Amino acid sequence: MANLQKYTKNQLGHLLKHIERAKDSQGNYIKFSNQSIDLDKTAQNYELHQRGDNLSNYEFVVSHAEKNNALKRKDLNFLCSWVVTLPESLKDSSDEEQKKFFEESYKFIGDRYGKQNVAFATVHNDETTPHMHMGFVPVVYDKKKGKTKVSAKEVVTRQDLQTFHKDLDLHMRKVFGRDIGVLTTDGINKYTKGSNRSIEELKQETYALKNTNNQLRENNQNFSSFFLRLGRNGLASLALRMRNSVSTQVPSVKSRF
């Protein structure tokens, strides 16, 4: 029902073009590889987050990250984006009730990660299933240094991911007064027992995996550059230290038997 994606500074461009439905020089919507986009319905998309500044989404993300002491690293994630899909139980409901779901999802995520860090909360009604892209800069306070920093792994922790859907479900139950299917589809708990995912969810997961693959490729290039800079003598020295480290541990292991 919802999945999280992370983006480095270099990956922001394509994501934002998709979310903003970029137009060409003649004012026509650019057709992306995703053929499920119905351009006749693109006008029904809407934005829930109003920042009140004159910055583009890209400018806000970069400036907000830098203002919060983002490290100058190519692999640093500048943005986290939740993609929240409309539950099956609300697909035949009124436009007002569907908008209410997205508005409440926006409030929930904003409260969870800090509304001041939110860049956008864009609802797409022109694809197979209505969904919202909500992006925020992962800002956290560094107690040791006494200042804020940008760290996706410290903001979106494993515990946060494990409790996200449960907490969202509780919030929606309070708002709607009933179970709207955040955790279940046809009575099956999607996040404990598993279920068949929709085409939209599978596309979103594939996109996330593609970003992860790009990140791994970039990390591999960084490692290759590191070893090239290290040189032959440096590698020999590193291998010797590793061998000495292993040899010092072997006697302690044998002494147990």
C-alpha positions in Angstrom: 0.0 0.0 0.0 3.0 2.3 0.6 6.7 1.9 -0.2 9.7 4.1 0.4 12.3 5.1 -2.1 15.6 7.1 -1.5 17.3 9.4 -3.9 20.8 11.0 -4.1 21.2 14.5 -5.5 22.0 13.1 -9.0 18.8 11.0 -9.0 16.4 13.9 -8.2 16.0 15.1 -11.8 14.2 12.1 -13.3 12.0 11.6 -10.2 10.9 15.2 -10.2 10.1 15.3 -13.9 7.9 12.2 -13.4 6.1 13.7 -10.3 5.7 17.2 -11.8 4.6 15.8 -15.2 7.1 18.0 -17.0 6.0 19.7 -20.2 7.9 20.4 -23.4 8.6 23.8 -25.0 5.2 23.8 -26.6 3.4 23.2 -23.3 2.5 19.6 -23.9 3.0 16.9 -21.2 6.0 14.8 -21.8 5.2 11.2 -22.4 7.3 8.9 -20.1 8.1 5.3 -20.6 5.2 4.5 -18.2 2.4 3.9 -20.7 -0.3 3.7 -18.0 -0.3 7.5 -17.7 -3.5 8.9 -19.1 -2.7 12.5 -20.2 -6.4 13.3 -20.4 -6.6 12.9 -16.6 -3.3 14.6 -15.8 -5.2 17.8 -15.0 -6.9 15.9 -12.1 -3.5 15.6 -10.3 -3.0 17.9 -7.4 -0.5 19.1 -4.8 -1.3 19.0 -1.1 1.9 20.6 0.3 2.2 24.4 0.0 5.7 25.6 1.1 5.1 29.3 0.5 8.4 29.9 -1.2 9.4 30.5 -4.8 11.7 27.6 -5.0 11.3 24.6 -7.3 11.1 21.2 -5.7 14.7 20.5 -6.7 15.9 23.9 -5.4 14.1 23.3 -2.1 15.5 19.8 -1.6 19.1 20.9 -2.3 19.0 24.1 -0.3 17.2 22.5 2.7 19.8 19.6 2.7 22.7 22.0 2.6 21.1 24.2 5.3 21.1 21.2 7.5 24.7 20.4 6.9 24.5 17.7 4.3 27.8 16.0 3.7 29.4 16.4 0.2 29.1 12.8 -0.8 27.8 11.4 -4.0 26.0 8.5 -2.2 24.2 10.7 0.3 20.5 10.4 0.0 19.0 14.0 -0.2 15.4 12.8 -0.4 13.1 10.1 0.9 9.8 9.6 -0.9 6.8 7.6 0.3 4.5 6.4 -2.5 1.1 5.8 -0.9 -1.4 4.0 -3.0 -5.2 4.3 -2.6 -6.6 1.1 -0.8 -8.8 -1.2 -2.7 -11.7 -0.4 -0.4 -11.7 3.2 -1.5 -11.3 2.8 -5.2 -15.1 3.1 -5.8 -15.6 5.7 -3.2 -16.3 9.4 -3.8 -13.6 11.9 -4.9 -14.1 13.6 -1.5 -13.4 10.4 0.4 -10.4 9.5 -1.7 -8.9 13.0 -1.2 -9.6 12.7 2.5 -7.4 9.6 2.5 -4.5 11.4 0.8 -4.9 14.4 3.0 -4.7 12.3 6.1 -1.7 10.4 4.7 0.0 13.7 4.1 -0.7 14.8 7.7 0.5 11.5 9.1 3.8 11.5 7.2 4.4 15.2 7.8 4.0 14.7 11.6 6.3 11.6 11.5 9.2 13.2 9.6 8.7 16.9 10.2 6.5 19.1 8.0 9.3 21.6 7.6 11.3 18.9 5.8 8.6 18.1 3.2 9.3 19.1 -0.4 6.1 17.9 -2.0 3.0 15.7 -1.6 1.7 15.2 -5.1 -1.4 13.1 -5.9 -1.5 11.3 -9.3 -5.0 10.4 -10.6 -3.8 9.8 -14.2 -2.3 6.3 -13.7 -3.8 2.9 -13.1 -4.3 3.4 -9.4 -4.5 6.8 -7.6 -1.4 7.4 -5.4 0.6 10.1 -3.7 4.3 10.8 -3.9 5.4 12.5 -0.7 9.0 13.5 -0.5 11.0 14.9 2.4 14.6 15.7 3.3 15.7 13.2 6.0 16.9 15.6 8.7 18.0 14.5 12.2 19.7 16.2 15.1 23.2 15.1 15.8 23.6 15.2 19.6 27.4 14.7 19.5 28.0 17.7 17.2 25.1 19.7 18.4 23.6 20.4 15.0 21.3 18.9 12.4 22.4 16.6 9.6 21.0 14.7 6.7 20.9 11.0 7.3 18.2 8.7 5.7 19.4 5.6 7.6 18.9 7.4 11.0 15.5 8.9 10.1 14.0 5.9 8.3 15.3 3.1 10.5 14.3 -0.5 10.4 12.0 0.0 13.3 10.4 3.0 11.5 9.7 0.8 8.4 8.3 -2.0 10.6 5.8 0.2 12.4 4.9 2.6 9.5 1.9 0.7 8.1 0.6 -0.3 11.6 0.7 3.3 12.7 -0.9 4.5 9.5 -3.6 1.9 9.9 -4.4 3.2 13.4 -4.5 6.8 12.2 -6.9 5.9 9.4 -9.2 3.9 11.7 -9.5 6.9 13.9 -10.3 9.2 10.9 -12.7 6.9 9.0 -14.1 5.0 12.0 -13.4 1.7 10.2 -10.8 -0.5 8.6 -10.1 0.8 5.1 -7.6 -1.8 4.2 -4.2 -0.3 5.0 -3.0 -3.6 6.4 -5.3 -6.0 4.6 -6.6 -7.1 1.3 -9.6 -9.4 1.3 -8.9 -10.2 5.0 -5.3 -11.1 4.4 -2.6 -9.2 6.2 -0.3 -8.0 3.5 2.6 -7.3 5.8 2.7 -10.6 7.7 1.3 -13.3 5.5 1.8 -11.7 2.1 -0.5 -11.2 -0.9 -0.6 -10.7 -4.6 0.6 -7.1 -5.2 -1.1 -4.9 -7.7 0.6 -3.9 -11.0 1.1 -0.4 -9.7 2.9 -1.7 -6.5 5.1 -4.0 -8.6 6.1 -1.1 -10.9 6.9 1.0 -7.9 9.0 -1.8 -6.3 10.8 -2.3 -9.7 11.6 1.4 -9.8 13.0 1.2 -6.3 15.1 -1.8 -7.1 16.4 0.0 -10.2 17.5 2.9 -8.0 19.2 0.5 -5.5 21.0 -1.1 -8.4 22.2 2.3 -9.6 23.4 3.0 -6.1 25.3 -0.3 -5.9 26.9 0.4 -9.3 28.0 3.9 -8.1 29.4 2.4 -4.9 31.4 -0.2 -6.9 32.9 2.6 -8.9 33.9 4.4 -5.8 35.6 1.3 -4.4 37.4 0.8 -7.7 38.7 4.4 -7.6 39.8 3.8 -4.0 41.9 0.8 -4.8 43.4 2.5 -7.8 44.5 5.4 -5.6 45.8 2.9 -3.0 48.2 1.4 -5.5 50.1 -1.8 -5.5 52.2 -1.0 -2.4 49.2 0.0 -0.5 47.3 -3.2 -1.4 50.3 -5.3 -0.3 50.4 -3.4 3.1 46.7 -3.8 3.5 46.9 -7.6 2.8 49.8 -8.0 5.3 47.8 -6.2 8.1 44.8 -8.5 7.4 46.9 -11.6 7.5 48.6 -10.5 10.8 45.1 -9.8 12.2 43.9 -13.3 11.4 47.0 -15.0 12.7 46.8 -13.3 16.0 43.2 -14.6 16.4 44.0 -18.3 15.5 45.8 -19.2 18.8 42.9 -17.9 20.9 40.5 -20.0 19.0 42.7 -23.2 19.3 43.0 -22.6 23.1 39.4 -23.4 23.5 39.8 -27.0 22.5 
